[in-house]
C-alpha cells in the first residue's frame, strides 16, 4: 500500500491515521491469522474504525532460521485523541502516521485524560515487572535449594561407596 489516500478531514475531531503492525514468529500462516485477529479486535474498539487493511506475506528472517516476519498496514479513522492513545497503548503499532487533520486541537481535560491513561498503564506495567521479578527470585531460591539438596545426596552416595 502506498501513501494513504484518506479523504480530507472536515470534522476537526476525527483523526485519520495509518498504523503499521509488525509481527514475527512461526509458523508463517499463524502470523497472518494473528494479524487478522488483531485487526478484528481493533474493529470492536469504541472510537476506532478500520477503513482499509493490507497484510503482507510473511518472509523468513535471515538472522533466525525458521522464524518469519510480516506486517499489516491499516488505515483507521479515530473519533478522538483518546482513541489514538488507546490504539497506541493497547496495540503498540510499530509506526503511526497521522494523515489528517494537520493540526489537532486539544482541550486541557483531553490532555489530562491521555496522561492519566499513560500513568495508569505505566503503573500496571511496573506492577507486572515487580511480580515477575519476585517470582524469578523465588524460583532462583528454590532452584538453589534443589541443587544443594541434590549435591548433598550425591556426596552421601559417593561417601558410602568408599
Backbone bond lengths (Angstrom), bond angles and torsions (degrees), N, CA, C in turn:
res aa  C-N    CA-C-N  psi(-1)  N-CA   C-N-CA  omega(-1)  CA-C   N-CA-C  phi
1 X - - - 1.438 - - 1.520 107.78 -
2 X 1.310 116.30 131.74 1.455 121.20 -179.61 1.513 109.96 -85.26
3 X 1.321 114.87 -171.71 1.460 119.20 177.08 1.518 110.06 -46.51
4 X 1.299 116.65 141.76 1.455 121.45 -174.07 1.528 112.99 -62.77
5 X 1.309 115.06 145.26 1.464 122.02 176.27 1.524 110.14 -110.03
6 X 1.325 117.13 30.85 1.455 119.77 -179.40 1.517 109.44 -61.57
7 X 1.307 115.21 144.35 1.471 120.16 -176.91 1.519 110.94 -66.73
8 X 1.318 114.58 159.61 1.469 119.34 176.32 1.523 108.21 -64.62
9 X 1.292 114.88 133.30 1.454 121.57 -176.54 1.532 109.95 -83.24
10 X 1.319 116.21 115.88 1.461 119.58 178.72 1.528 110.83 -97.24
11 X 1.320 117.67 -24.91 1.464 121.73 177.39 1.529 107.17 -86.89
12 X 1.357 116.38 112.58 1.458 119.10 -173.19 1.523 113.50 -64.84
13 X 1.316 119.27 -10.80 1.462 122.08 177.83 1.526 112.36 -87.59
14 X 1.318 118.01 -30.21 1.463 121.68 -178.00 1.512 110.31 -73.79
15 X 1.338 114.81 139.17 1.459 120.67 179.59 1.528 107.44 -124.48
16 X 1.316 116.35 124.28 1.459 121.24 178.97 1.519 108.39 -103.99
17 X 1.331 115.80 126.84 1.463 121.04 -177.00 1.525 110.36 -134.17
18 X 1.308 114.09 159.25 1.460 121.51 168.91 1.525 105.51 -116.53
19 X 1.324 116.04 124.17 1.464 121.74 179.94 1.519 109.41 -112.47
20 X 1.312 116.21 137.31 1.464 122.24 174.93 1.522 107.09 -106.56
21 X 1.334 115.27 120.95 1.458 121.70 177.60 1.527 107.74 -109.46
22 X 1.324 117.41 119.90 1.460 121.93 179.34 1.518 109.96 -106.71
23 X 1.326 115.22 150.24 1.459 120.36 179.54 1.519 108.77 -150.75
24 X 1.332 115.83 147.21 1.456 119.83 173.92 1.515 109.57 -139.10
25 X 1.320 115.54 154.48 1.458 120.83 -178.56 1.506 110.80 157.71
26 X 1.305 116.09 -157.24 1.458 122.36 176.93 1.517 108.84 -156.42
27 X 1.282 118.85 154.78 1.462 129.94 -5.51 1.531 110.99 -72.99
28 X 1.321 115.81 165.04 1.467 121.86 -174.24 1.527 111.98 -56.77
29 X 1.326 117.51 -43.44 1.473 120.42 -177.13 1.529 111.96 -65.86
30 X 1.317 116.73 -25.25 1.463 120.51 178.05 1.532 110.58 -67.04
31 X 1.320 117.03 -32.52 1.465 120.86 -178.70 1.524 111.13 -64.15
32 X 1.324 116.34 -44.91 1.465 120.57 179.65 1.529 109.71 -64.16
33 X 1.333 117.10 -43.83 1.471 121.35 177.98 1.529 111.01 -58.80
34 X 1.320 115.70 -43.39 1.462 120.69 -178.38 1.523 110.69 -64.60
35 X 1.334 117.26 -43.25 1.467 119.85 177.53 1.523 111.03 -64.07
36 X 1.333 117.33 -39.75 1.476 120.56 177.53 1.532 110.25 -60.41
37 X 1.337 116.97 -43.92 1.466 121.13 179.24 1.526 110.93 -64.53
38 X 1.322 116.29 -40.42 1.455 121.25 179.03 1.530 110.95 -61.47
39 X 1.313 116.03 -43.30 1.466 120.95 178.94 1.528 110.35 -65.98
40 X 1.329 117.11 -38.71 1.470 120.62 176.66 1.527 110.78 -62.57
41 X 1.336 117.16 -38.63 1.466 120.64 176.97 1.518 110.62 -64.85
42 X 1.330 116.89 -40.05 1.470 120.58 177.59 1.520 110.64 -59.69
43 X 1.328 116.58 -40.28 1.464 121.29 -178.99 1.532 111.94 -60.76
44 X 1.326 117.20 -27.02 1.463 121.86 -178.38 1.531 112.70 -83.29
45 X 1.326 117.22 -13.24 1.462 121.15 -177.16 1.522 111.07 -70.84
46 X 1.323 115.53 137.43 1.463 120.73 175.97 1.524 108.27 -68.31
47 X 1.325 115.98 130.78 1.451 120.53 176.47 1.515 115.18 87.22
48 X 1.342 116.89 2.38 1.470 120.82 179.47 1.519 108.48 -124.30
49 X 1.319 116.17 126.13 1.458 121.27 177.55 1.535 108.53 -123.36
50 X 1.341 116.09 124.62 1.461 121.12 177.35 1.520 107.92 -83.71
51 X 1.329 116.26 120.11 1.468 121.92 -177.93 1.531 111.52 -93.94
52 X 1.319 116.87 -37.04 1.460 121.61 -176.78 1.522 108.39 -159.84
53 X 1.330 115.96 155.04 1.464 119.94 177.88 1.519 109.04 -147.89
54 X 1.307 114.70 151.92 1.461 121.66 176.25 1.521 107.18 -144.78
55 X 1.341 116.23 116.14 1.465 120.94 179.28 1.520 108.17 -106.05
56 X 1.306 116.43 125.42 1.461 121.81 -179.46 1.524 109.93 -83.51
57 X 1.336 115.92 151.61 1.460 121.29 177.73 1.527 110.01 -65.76
58 X 1.326 118.20 138.01 1.463 120.58 178.69 1.534 111.45 -63.68
59 X 1.317 114.90 145.17 1.466 120.63 175.59 1.522 108.03 -125.01
60 X 1.338 115.40 145.74 1.457 120.02 -179.59 1.526 109.64 -70.92
61 X 1.310 115.33 139.67 1.461 120.70 -179.31 1.525 109.36 -80.95
62 X 1.309 116.78 134.91 1.465 121.13 179.96 1.516 111.34 -68.30
63 X 1.317 116.62 -40.56 1.457 120.34 -175.29 1.527 113.89 -80.28
64 X 1.321 117.80 -14.13 1.479 121.46 179.42 1.522 108.88 -136.33
65 X 1.321 116.04 94.13 1.467 120.36 -179.65 1.524 111.04 -59.25
66 X 1.316 115.53 137.90 1.459 120.92 178.49 1.524 113.29 88.03
67 X 1.332 117.95 -11.46 1.457 121.70 177.79 1.520 109.28 -102.30
68 X 1.324 114.92 146.66 1.458 121.39 -177.28 1.519 109.16 -123.66
69 X 1.335 114.75 157.23 1.461 119.38 174.47 1.521 108.50 -135.96
70 X 1.310 114.35 152.44 1.459 120.74 176.31 1.524 107.98 -157.74
71 X 1.327 115.17 176.16 1.460 119.33 177.76 1.514 109.86 -151.20
72 X 1.317 113.89 160.88 1.464 121.47 175.15 1.522 107.62 -122.24
73 X 1.318 114.83 139.51 1.463 121.60 173.81 1.523 105.49 -107.58
74 X 1.322 116.56 120.28 1.462 121.54 -171.82 1.518 110.02 -124.44
75 X 1.324 116.50 123.20 1.461 121.62 174.29 1.520 107.87 -90.30
76 X 1.324 115.51 127.92 1.455 121.58 -175.43 1.513 110.85 -129.68
77 X 1.331 114.29 149.76 1.454 120.51 171.05 1.519 106.27 -118.22
78 X 1.318 116.05 124.11 1.459 122.13 -175.57 1.518 109.80 -112.45
79 X 1.322 116.24 143.59 1.460 120.99 -178.79 1.518 113.13 -76.59
80 X 1.334 117.04 -24.28 1.468 119.10 -173.34 1.521 110.82 -160.45
81 X 1.314 114.53 170.68 1.463 120.73 174.46 1.529 109.51 -65.28
82 X 1.331 116.84 -32.86 1.456 120.07 177.69 1.529 110.76 -61.82
83 X 1.338 116.91 -39.28 1.463 120.76 177.22 1.526 110.31 -65.54
84 X 1.317 117.35 -36.24 1.467 121.26 176.28 1.524 110.17 -64.55
85 X 1.335 116.26 -43.62 1.466 120.24 177.74 1.530 110.56 -61.66
86 X 1.335 117.54 -42.06 1.462 121.66 177.14 1.523 110.34 -59.60
87 X 1.323 116.24 -46.82 1.465 121.35 179.12 1.523 110.65 -56.08
88 X 1.316 116.52 -47.67 1.465 121.14 -177.60 1.528 111.04 -64.26
89 X 1.323 117.69 -47.00 1.460 119.83 -175.49 1.516 113.89 -77.14
90 X 1.310 117.74 -34.57 1.460 119.71 -177.43 1.520 112.48 -82.28
91 X 1.333 117.38 -38.23 1.462 120.38 -172.94 1.525 113.44 -108.09
92 X 1.314 118.16 -13.16 1.457 124.57 175.90 1.527 113.71 45.04
93 X 1.326 117.22 61.64 1.465 118.92 178.45 1.529 111.21 -63.37
94 X 1.330 115.76 154.17 1.457 120.83 178.19 1.520 110.67 -72.54
95 X 1.333 116.00 -27.39 1.466 120.43 -177.68 1.528 109.14 -155.02
96 X 1.324 115.85 143.97 1.470 122.05 175.53 1.525 107.43 -130.27
97 X 1.320 115.73 130.65 1.464 121.09 173.33 1.523 107.11 -119.21
98 X 1.308 116.04 119.64 1.461 120.33 176.36 1.521 106.75 -83.93
99 X 1.344 116.52 113.76 1.460 122.15 -178.17 1.523 111.19 -82.36
100 X 1.323 116.33 -39.35 1.455 120.66 177.23 1.517 109.01 -162.43
101 X 1.292 118.38 154.94 1.452 128.63 0.72 1.526 110.68 -78.79
102 X 1.325 114.72 169.50 1.464 119.47 179.38 1.528 110.30 -68.83
103 X 1.304 116.65 -39.75 1.468 122.02 177.60 1.519 108.41 -118.23
104 X 1.320 115.65 137.83 1.460 120.92 179.99 1.521 108.25 -116.95
105 X 1.343 116.94 103.68 1.468 118.99 178.96 1.526 109.92 -74.47
106 X 1.314 115.96 138.01 1.460 121.29 178.77 1.513 110.40 -126.22
107 X 1.322 114.81 136.05 1.456 120.36 173.42 1.528 107.14 -86.92
108 X 1.313 117.05 157.17 1.458 120.28 -176.81 1.533 112.41 -59.71
109 X 1.332 118.29 -37.12 1.462 119.71 179.15 1.532 110.92 -67.28
110 X 1.343 117.93 -31.18 1.468 120.64 177.49 1.527 110.53 -67.69
111 X 1.315 116.18 -42.51 1.461 120.37 176.20 1.518 109.56 -61.76
112 X 1.328 116.40 -42.88 1.465 120.78 177.78 1.518 112.29 -59.86
113 X 1.343 117.14 -43.80 1.466 121.25 178.90 1.528 111.58 -62.44
114 X 1.321 116.08 -40.91 1.473 120.00 -179.93 1.524 109.96 -64.00
115 X 1.338 116.97 -48.96 1.457 119.35 -178.45 1.522 112.59 -69.45
116 X 1.315 117.01 -29.64 1.471 119.63 173.90 1.524 109.55 -63.32
117 X 1.328 117.25 -43.55 1.468 121.17 178.41 1.526 110.91 -65.35
118 X 1.329 116.97 -41.11 1.473 120.74 177.18 1.528 109.42 -59.43
119 X 1.323 116.29 -48.00 1.462 121.14 -179.29 1.525 111.26 -62.45
120 X 1.331 116.65 -44.36 1.465 120.79 179.92 1.527 110.73 -58.49
121 X 1.329 115.67 -46.32 1.471 119.63 -179.57 1.522 111.92 -67.38
122 X 1.319 117.96 -39.30 1.464 120.38 178.14 1.529 110.56 -62.81
123 X 1.340 116.84 -41.40 1.468 119.93 176.68 1.529 110.51 -62.47
124 X 1.304 116.38 -40.57 1.463 121.08 179.10 1.541 110.49 -62.99
125 X 1.336 116.56 -44.97 1.467 120.38 178.87 1.522 110.72 -64.44
126 X 1.339 116.85 -40.67 1.460 121.17 179.31 1.527 110.23 -62.23
127 X 1.329 116.10 -41.42 1.471 120.65 178.93 1.530 110.35 -62.59
128 X 1.348 116.69 -42.64 1.466 119.84 179.03 1.529 111.00 -63.00
129 X 1.336 116.55 -41.82 1.462 120.59 179.36 1.523 110.21 -62.49
130 X 1.314 117.35 -43.39 1.470 120.75 178.78 1.520 111.45 -61.42
131 X 1.329 116.89 -42.05 1.466 121.02 178.87 1.527 109.89 -63.76
132 X 1.324 116.57 -44.93 1.459 120.72 -179.59 1.530 110.61 -63.80
133 X 1.323 117.44 -41.93 1.461 120.38 178.36 1.529 111.17 -63.00
134 X 1.326 117.10 -41.49 1.466 120.86 178.31 1.525 110.62 -64.63
135 X 1.329 117.25 -44.94 1.465 120.57 178.15 1.525 111.44 -62.73
136 X 1.316 117.01 -38.30 1.474 121.80 177.41 1.520 110.08 -61.98
137 X 1.332 116.63 -44.83 1.460 120.79 179.84 1.532 110.82 -63.25
138 X 1.321 116.93 -42.06 1.464 121.32 178.47 1.528 110.05 -62.08
139 X 1.337 116.37 -45.14 1.465 120.11 179.21 1.526 112.16 -64.02
140 X 1.336 116.77 -40.69 1.465 119.93 177.72 1.522 110.94 -62.38
141 X 1.325 117.38 -43.41 1.467 121.14 178.66 1.525 111.14 -63.64
142 X 1.318 116.54 -42.48 1.471 120.84 179.10 1.528 110.15 -64.00
143 X 1.337 116.25 -42.22 1.460 120.54 178.64 1.522 110.70 -62.84
144 X 1.339 117.68 -41.93 1.470 120.71 176.51 1.519 110.68 -59.64
145 X 1.335 116.80 -44.34 1.466 121.02 179.36 1.520 110.89 -60.27
146 X 1.327 116.03 -46.03 1.475 120.19 -179.43 1.533 110.23 -63.45
147 X 1.324 116.83 -43.90 1.470 120.26 -179.92 1.526 111.59 -65.06
148 X 1.339 117.17 -40.62 1.468 120.83 177.32 1.528 110.47 -63.41
149 X 1.327 116.34 -43.01 1.472 120.87 178.82 1.527 110.45 -63.67
150 X 1.303 116.63 -41.90 1.467 121.72 179.29 1.530 109.65 -64.75
151 X 1.321 116.86 -40.44 1.464 120.69 179.93 1.524 110.01 -65.99
152 X 1.333 117.77 -41.92 1.465 121.77 178.26 1.519 110.56 -62.24
153 X 1.345 116.02 -43.59 1.466 121.05 178.86 1.521 110.16 -62.88
154 X 1.287 117.05 -41.83 1.472 122.27 179.46 1.518 110.88 -65.21
155 X 1.331 117.55 -40.43 1.456 121.85 179.19 1.529 110.54 -66.15
156 X 1.343 117.21 -38.63 1.460 121.50 178.01 1.509 110.64 -63.23
157 X 1.335 116.79 -43.27 1.473 120.84 179.33 1.509 110.64 -64.41
158 X 1.311 118.33 -39.44 1.457 123.00 179.17 1.530 110.31 -66.57
159 X 1.337 117.98 -39.16 1.452 122.58 179.50 1.536 111.27 -66.69
160 X 1.319 117.76 -38.85 1.462 122.52 -179.99 1.526 111.93 -67.96
161 X 1.329 117.58 -31.96 1.457 121.36 -179.55 1.525 111.98 -70.01
162 X 1.323 117.96 -26.45 1.470 121.24 -178.08 1.463 111.38 -78.31
